[in-house]
């Protein structure tokens, strides 16, 4: 298994379970796992489509490994498709305490389903080992409180009465746009997650100097965000083309030439009507 690293970052090129073998017990503070969803996506020639029982068995293998490497006070965020979410939810209860079931809601594409209700959200589980002792930096992720504060209403439940707060901790519905082709952060990966989503996760559930693990790096947005927020990062990735993205984005030494690491943008869709959107309700991002 090939390893690329510097002082604050280690990336393993290989299978996720082999990567976990490189990580000692209880050494990771935060895990963000966004695995292939088993819904037929094409990951640069590798089709994400397996028998359901095989997929569920594989999923439990790496969730068990997350439990092993996570510190006693650590946090984990797991994503999956709406189709597989129930399996992941029930399975995760063997290992963790579920704090929140988060809905990541985003703008839908121009082309939607015609024979059923199209999907415009993805589920995220927020979990911990110890529900009495874990990191949650609520002040670092505040968003605008639109109700009351915007209308300058007075809260008479308080003594003395005073205006409603102008900020609040986000609910479990996160309205954050997907990554669009025209955005600077766009990479050639079919399921890239936005910086603003990862920024909220990392700010809320880790502290500077903590270690963040992403077992399915893909576009390496987790690692990029973690390093910019002064965290340490460990990641696994099987696909060499995506490894090159990670080496470039995380500034890791390697034997690849500058030409091989050059950023190339290709549309994930032929629909050119898609536009760049902004999330006006979210806390301003460090990457804006």
NUPA-292254 format. One line per 5 residues: number of its first residue (from 1); their letters; for each residue x, y, z of C-alpha. Coordinates in pm, 1 decimal. Layout:
BEGIN
NUM	A	X:Y:Z ~ ...
% end
This chain:
BEGIN
1	XXXXX	0.0:0.0:0.0 ~ 153.7:328.2:-116.6 ~ 169.3:611.2:137.5 ~ 195.4:985.6:75.4 ~ 256.2:1210.2:373.7
6	XXXXX	390.8:1527.3:530.4 ~ 393.1:1653.8:888.7 ~ 14.9:1691.0:922.7 ~ -125.2:1457.1:661.5 ~ -105.8:1089.5:563.4
11	XXXXX	-284.2:940.3:261.8 ~ -288.5:567.8:182.5 ~ -344.8:452.0:-175.5 ~ -534.1:126.3:-150.2 ~ -839.4:-59.2:-22.4
16	XXXXX	-1024.6:91.6:273.1 ~ -993.0:-216.6:496.4 ~ -621.3:-243.0:426.5 ~ -592.4:125.6:513.6 ~ -761.2:73.3:848.1
21	XXXXX	-494.4:-184.7:932.2 ~ -243.1:101.0:932.8 ~ -429.5:296.4:1203.7 ~ -376.5:216.0:1575.7 ~ -671.9:178.4:1811.5
26	XXXXX	-840.5:489.0:1957.6 ~ -618.9:743.0:1776.1 ~ -871.4:933.2:1563.3 ~ -1080.1:1225.0:1695.0 ~ -1326.0:1264.2:1407.9
31	XXXXX	-1433.0:1040.5:1119.6 ~ -1623.1:1164.2:816.7 ~ -1716.5:869.8:592.9 ~ -1885.1:920.7:257.3 ~ -1864.6:575.3:93.9
36	XXXXX	-1988.3:468.5:-248.6 ~ -2367.4:446.0:-221.0 ~ -2419.2:133.0:-433.7 ~ -2658.1:314.7:-667.0 ~ -2472.1:268.7:-995.1
41	XXXXX	-2240.0:572.2:-1001.1 ~ -1940.4:555.5:-1233.9 ~ -1620.9:632.5:-1042.2 ~ -1387.0:682.4:-1333.1 ~ -1455.9:343.2:-1487.2
46	XXXXX	-1540.5:158.1:-1164.7 ~ -1914.0:90.0:-1142.9 ~ -2062.9:127.7:-795.2 ~ -2311.6:-158.1:-817.9 ~ -2305.6:-470.8:-600.2
51	XXXXX	-2547.2:-724.8:-456.0 ~ -2725.2:-571.2:-157.4 ~ -2615.9:-837.9:91.2 ~ -2252.2:-802.2:-18.2 ~ -2268.8:-424.5:14.6
56	XXXXX	-2422.5:-440.4:363.8 ~ -2161.1:-692.8:479.9 ~ -1881.3:-471.2:346.0 ~ -2034.5:-165.9:511.0 ~ -2035.6:-332.9:852.8
61	XXXXX	-1668.8:-429.1:814.3 ~ -1550.3:-70.3:783.9 ~ -1799.0:67.7:1039.5 ~ -1653.3:-181.2:1286.5 ~ -1306.7:-49.9:1200.5
66	XXXXX	-1421.2:308.2:1259.7 ~ -1529.0:201.1:1606.1 ~ -1183.5:53.3:1667.6 ~ -979.6:358.1:1564.5 ~ -1210.3:625.9:1709.8
71	XXXXX	-1105.6:773.8:2044.1 ~ -1337.9:732.3:2345.4 ~ -1446.4:1098.7:2310.5 ~ -1448.4:1099.1:1929.0 ~ -1728.6:1169.1:1682.1
76	XXXXX	-1826.6:1010.0:1353.3 ~ -2039.5:1130.7:1062.6 ~ -2160.8:867.6:815.7 ~ -2329.8:942.2:483.7 ~ -2516.0:715.4:245.9
81	XXXXX	-2803.0:707.5:-0.2 ~ -3162.7:726.2:113.6 ~ -3193.2:367.2:-13.7 ~ -2924.4:235.1:224.0 ~ -2971.3:471.7:515.7
86	XXXXX	-3195.3:237.8:718.2 ~ -2935.0:-40.9:702.5 ~ -2658.0:197.1:807.2 ~ -2865.2:345.3:1089.4 ~ -2952.7:9.7:1246.3
91	XXXXX	-2601.6:-127.2:1198.7 ~ -2435.4:177.8:1356.1 ~ -2635.9:144.1:1677.5 ~ -2423.8:-160.8:1764.7 ~ -2120.0:62.8:1800.2
96	XXXXX	-2225.5:424.5:1860.8 ~ -2479.8:657.5:2018.6 ~ -2671.5:845.5:1749.4 ~ -2701.2:1215.4:1834.5 ~ -2860.1:1343.2:1513.4
101	XXXXX	-3000.6:1222.9:1185.2 ~ -2911.2:1508.2:953.4 ~ -3074.8:1594.7:622.3 ~ -2839.6:1756.1:370.8 ~ -3083.9:1937.0:144.4
106	XXXXX	-2966.4:2086.3:-183.9 ~ -3093.3:2245.2:-501.2 ~ -3224.6:1988.1:-746.1 ~ -3088.8:1944.0:-1096.3 ~ -3270.5:2061.6:-1405.2
111	XXXXX	-3348.7:1702.1:-1503.0 ~ -3560.6:1520.4:-1246.6 ~ -3737.6:1185.1:-1219.9 ~ -4059.1:1149.4:-1418.3 ~ -4189.7:821.2:-1275.4
116	XXXXX	-4140.3:895.7:-903.1 ~ -4055.4:1179.5:-662.9 ~ -3697.8:1286.0:-731.3 ~ -3445.0:1311.7:-450.8 ~ -3285.1:1638.3:-339.5
121	XXXXX	-3135.6:1532.3:-6.5 ~ -2887.0:1291.0:145.2 ~ -2880.7:1158.7:503.5 ~ -2595.8:1196.9:752.5 ~ -2562.7:1020.4:1088.3
126	XXXXX	-2386.4:1214.7:1363.6 ~ -2266.5:970.6:1630.5 ~ -2036.3:940.5:1931.0 ~ -1904.3:668.3:2159.4 ~ -1982.7:850.6:2483.2
131	XXXXX	-2290.9:1075.3:2476.6 ~ -2175.9:1247.8:2795.3 ~ -1827.2:1336.6:2674.1 ~ -1761.3:1448.6:2318.3 ~ -1664.1:1761.6:2124.6
136	XXXXX	-1935.3:1995.9:2001.4 ~ -1818.9:2353.2:1937.5 ~ -2160.2:2516.2:1898.0 ~ -2023.6:2872.4:1892.5 ~ -1808.7:2792.7:1587.7
141	XXXXX	-2100.7:2694.4:1363.0 ~ -2369.2:2954.2:1438.7 ~ -2603.5:3057.1:1158.5 ~ -2846.8:3344.3:1122.7 ~ -3165.3:3312.0:1328.7
146	XXXXX	-3422.1:3439.5:1081.8 ~ -3734.1:3404.7:1294.5 ~ -3776.3:3682.8:1549.2 ~ -3437.4:3848.8:1515.1 ~ -3492.9:3956.3:1157.5
151	XXXXX	-3833.0:4098.0:1248.4 ~ -3688.5:4256.4:1565.0 ~ -3934.7:4076.7:1789.4 ~ -3903.8:4081.5:2169.3 ~ -3884.9:3759.4:2368.1
156	XXXXX	-4106.6:3820.2:2671.7 ~ -4018.8:3482.3:2820.1 ~ -3687.1:3628.8:2932.6 ~ -3639.7:3847.0:3239.7 ~ -3610.7:4124.5:3153.5
161	XXXXX	-3765.7:4094.9:2803.6 ~ -3507.6:4129.6:2527.4 ~ -3472.4:4086.9:2150.2 ~ -3447.9:3740.3:2004.7 ~ -3098.9:3608.1:1934.7
166	XXXXX	-2961.1:3690.8:1591.4 ~ -2773.2:3360.7:1566.2 ~ -2843.7:2998.3:1649.9 ~ -2695.3:2649.3:1626.9 ~ -2802.2:2485.6:1297.5
171	XXXXX	-3089.2:2240.5:1304.3 ~ -3055.4:1890.5:1158.3 ~ -3165.7:2017.4:815.8 ~ -2865.6:2162.0:632.0 ~ -2944.6:2361.9:320.4
176	XXXXX	-2606.1:2373.6:150.5 ~ -2570.0:2379.9:-229.9 ~ -2389.9:2102.8:-414.0 ~ -2059.7:2170.1:-587.2 ~ -2115.4:2315.0:-934.2
181	XXXXX	-1888.5:2313.0:-1237.4 ~ -1826.8:2688.7:-1222.9 ~ -1710.7:2681.4:-860.2 ~ -1337.6:2701.4:-789.9 ~ -1358.6:2400.4:-556.8
186	XXXXX	-1499.2:2175.8:-831.1 ~ -1298.6:1858.1:-894.7 ~ -1345.0:1569.1:-1136.8 ~ -1535.6:1344.8:-898.4 ~ -1903.0:1242.3:-930.8
191	XXXXX	-1998.8:1277.2:-563.1 ~ -1788.7:1568.7:-437.6 ~ -1910.0:1719.8:-108.6 ~ -1897.2:2098.6:-58.5 ~ -1645.5:2271.7:164.0
196	XXXXX	-1923.1:2436.6:364.0 ~ -2069.2:2101.1:466.3 ~ -1730.1:1965.1:571.9 ~ -1637.8:2289.2:743.0 ~ -1946.6:2263.9:963.9
201	XXXXX	-1868.1:1902.5:1055.2 ~ -1501.6:1965.9:1132.8 ~ -1555.2:2290.0:1327.1 ~ -1834.9:2137.8:1533.1 ~ -1677.0:1804.7:1621.3
206	XXXXX	-1301.5:1857.7:1645.1 ~ -1045.7:2105.1:1774.6 ~ -724.1:2242.5:1622.2 ~ -457.1:1973.6:1631.0 ~ -709.6:1688.0:1633.2
211	XXXXX	-689.0:1403.0:1381.3 ~ -960.3:1374.7:1115.0 ~ -1003.1:1052.1:915.5 ~ -1179.3:1011.9:581.2 ~ -1185.3:645.0:468.7
216	XXXXX	-1321.1:731.6:120.9 ~ -1133.5:1045.4:16.5 ~ -1265.3:1086.2:-338.6 ~ -1214.8:1453.8:-420.6 ~ -1018.4:1503.5:-96.0
221	XXXXX	-1240.0:1789.8:16.3 ~ -1237.8:1655.7:373.8 ~ -859.2:1660.9:388.9 ~ -837.1:2001.9:222.7 ~ -1085.6:2149.3:470.6
226	XXXXX	-929.8:1979.0:772.6 ~ -581.2:2110.7:696.3 ~ -711.3:2463.1:639.9 ~ -875.9:2444.4:982.3 ~ -548.3:2337.8:1148.4
231	XXXXX	-639.4:1973.0:1197.7 ~ -432.7:1667.2:1109.2 ~ -563.7:1437.9:838.2 ~ -555.5:1067.5:747.0 ~ -723.0:938.0:432.2
236	XXXXX	-767.6:626.9:217.4 ~ -838.7:618.9:-155.7 ~ -838.4:328.7:-401.2 ~ -851.5:515.0:-734.6 ~ -519.5:651.9:-865.3
241	XXXXX	-682.9:943.2:-1049.4 ~ -838.9:1058.3:-722.9 ~ -508.6:1004.6:-540.5 ~ -356.8:1257.2:-780.7 ~ -628.0:1506.1:-686.4
246	XXXXX	-540.0:1452.6:-320.2 ~ -166.7:1494.1:-374.3 ~ -229.1:1825.4:-549.5 ~ -490.4:1957.6:-306.6 ~ -300.9:1854.4:7.5
251	XXXXX	40.8:1949.1:-131.9 ~ 193.6:1607.3:-70.2 ~ 530.6:1494.1:-207.6 ~ 509.1:1225.3:-476.0 ~ 672.0:1081.3:-789.6
256	XXXXX	397.0:1215.6:-1014.9 ~ 493.7:1492.8:-1255.9 ~ 336.5:1839.4:-1245.2 ~ 158.7:1753.9:-1568.4 ~ 3.2:1441.4:-1414.5
261	XXXXX	-116.6:1642.3:-1114.5 ~ -254.7:1932.1:-1318.0 ~ -616.0:2019.7:-1238.4 ~ -856.0:1935.1:-1520.2 ~ -1223.7:2020.7:-1501.4
266	XXXXX	-1477.9:1803.6:-1678.1 ~ -1850.9:1835.8:-1641.2 ~ -2029.3:1558.5:-1454.3 ~ -2334.7:1628.8:-1668.1 ~ -2409.6:1757.6:-2014.0
271	XXXXX	-2677.3:1987.8:-1874.1 ~ -2516.6:2331.9:-1916.5 ~ -2809.4:2514.7:-1757.8 ~ -2685.9:2441.5:-1405.6 ~ -2586.2:2758.7:-1224.9
276	XXXXX	-2367.6:2846.6:-930.4 ~ -2567.6:2904.0:-610.7 ~ -2478.9:3040.7:-268.8 ~ -2610.5:2949.7:75.2 ~ -2719.5:3274.7:232.3
281	XXXXX	-2828.9:3112.5:559.0 ~ -2500.8:2942.0:645.5 ~ -2207.2:3084.3:837.6 ~ -1962.7:3251.2:591.5 ~ -1702.3:2994.5:491.9
286	XXX	-1327.0:3031.3:522.4 ~ -1314.3:2923.7:158.8 ~ -1538.3:3200.1:17.8
% end
